[in-house]
Amino acid sequence: MAKKSIEELIAAWMDEYEEAAHYELSRTEFLKEGADWYLRVYVDKLENGAYGTMGTDDCEKISRYLSDKLDEADPIKQNYYLEVSSPGLDRPLVKDKDFERFLGEQIEIRLYKPLEGSKFYTGALTGYEDGKVTITDEKGKTLTVAKSDAAKISLAVIF
């Protein structure tokens, strides 16, 4: 089965999940690493309409649910490992709502090709419109790049 179809199935199943109001699917990856295939499902926890902390019990609960659905539908013919986790501190920003949710937060942008001599930028996410991401660095310099020009856009982990 194609990667896109797997992602669509997982999205549909998460929408049907009896506790769907408590979780939000962030993204799904189906990829090969070495000799093994992995189906990774990243989920956020919702508490009273706000984002909460995803615990191991939450991951286990969703994993069991998805495992049953995958066994029943059997959409993947090769052997694979199912992993369910939170998107993490350095979560990639993928969907439009990710950019809306994290407006004002520090992000990192890795570009495919250098822009102004660099392929890596960091700053506060100050805008997202028409597929273009705007960041402002600590000196007040603003940079706008097309999302399609970025190899990866993620939250910056600051200690």
N, C-alpha and C positions, 0 to 999 in steps of 0.2 A: 504494500500500500504506500502511496506517496506521502511524503512528509506533511504536505499541506492538509491532506485528508485526516491524518492522525491528529494534527493540531485542531482541526475543526471538530473531530469527534470528542476530544478531551474538553474543548470549550463547551460543546453541547451537554456533555455529561456533567460538567461542573455547574452549568445553569440548572440542570435537573436535580442536583444533589439536594437532599432534604434539608441540609443545613446551609444551603447556598447563601442565605442572608448573612451568614457569619464569615464567608470567605469570598475572595475575589481572585480569579485567575490572572496572574501577571503575564506569564508566557509559557510556552512549551517548546522543548527541543527534542528532536529525535536524530541522534547522530552516532557515527561509528568512531570509536577511539581504540586504536590498535586492532585487535581481533574481535572486540566486543561492541555491541550496540547498546545505547542508553536512551531511555525515554525519561527525560527530566521535566518535571512539572513544578513550576514556581508559583506559589500561592501566598497572597496577603490575607491576614486575619482582620476582620471588621468587628469592632466593638462599639455598639451604640452609634453606628454611622461613621465612626472614625477608625483609622488604622491602628491596630494593636500589635502585640508581640505574638508571633507564630511560635508555638512550642512543639516539642517532639510528639506530644499526644495528638496535636492537630495534624501533624504530618502523617502520623500512623493511621489516624482515622480516614484521612483522604486517600492514603495509599491503599488501604483495604477496600475502600469503595471503588477506586479506579481499577484495582487489580481484578475485582469481581466483574466489572463492566468489560474489561479487556479480555478476560477469560471467556465470557459469554459471547462477545462479538467476534473474537479472534481475528482482528484486523491486521495483525503483524505476524508474518509467517516465520521469520527468523527468531532465534533466541535473543532476548534483550533483558536489561535490568531496568526496573522501574524505580525512579528516585523522586521523592516529593520533598520540597524544602521551601523555605522563605526565599525571596529574591536576594536577600543579603544587604549588607551595608553599602556595598559598591554596585548596587543594582543597575543594570542597563536601563536607560530610558528609551522605550521603543514606541509605545502608543502615544497618541496625542494627549490622552488624559494623564500620562506620566509627566509630560512637560507642564501641564496645567497644575498638577498636584505639587510638583517640586519647584514651582516658581519662587525665586529668591534663594534657593539652596545652592551650595557650591557644587559644580559639576566639572567633569573632565571630558574633553573632546579629543579624540584621536582621528586624524584625517588620513585619507588614502594618499593624498599628494600634499606636499608642503604648501603653506599659505603664509606669505610674508616671512619665509625662511624657516618655518616650523610646522611639524605635523601634530604637535601636542599643545593644547591650550586648557587653561583652567580659569574659572571665575564663577561669579554668581549668575544663575540663569535669570535673565531679566526680560526675556521675551521669547515667544514661539508663535509664529504666524505663517501660514501658507507654506509649511514645510521648512521654514528657516528658523534657526536657533540663534538667539542673541545672548551673549555673555558679557559681563563687565568685570574686569580684573580689579585688584586691590588699588591700582593707581587711577582707576576711573576710565581706562581705555575700553571701548566697546568693540566687539567683534561679532559679525553676523555671518553664519555659514549655512549652506543648505544641508539639511539632514542627510540627503543622499550622498553628500561628499564626505560624510563621516564614517569611518570604519567602526567606531564605537563611541557612544555617548553614555556616560554613567555618572552616578553620584560620586563625589569626591569623598574619600575617607580622610577626615582630619582629626588628628590626635592632639 
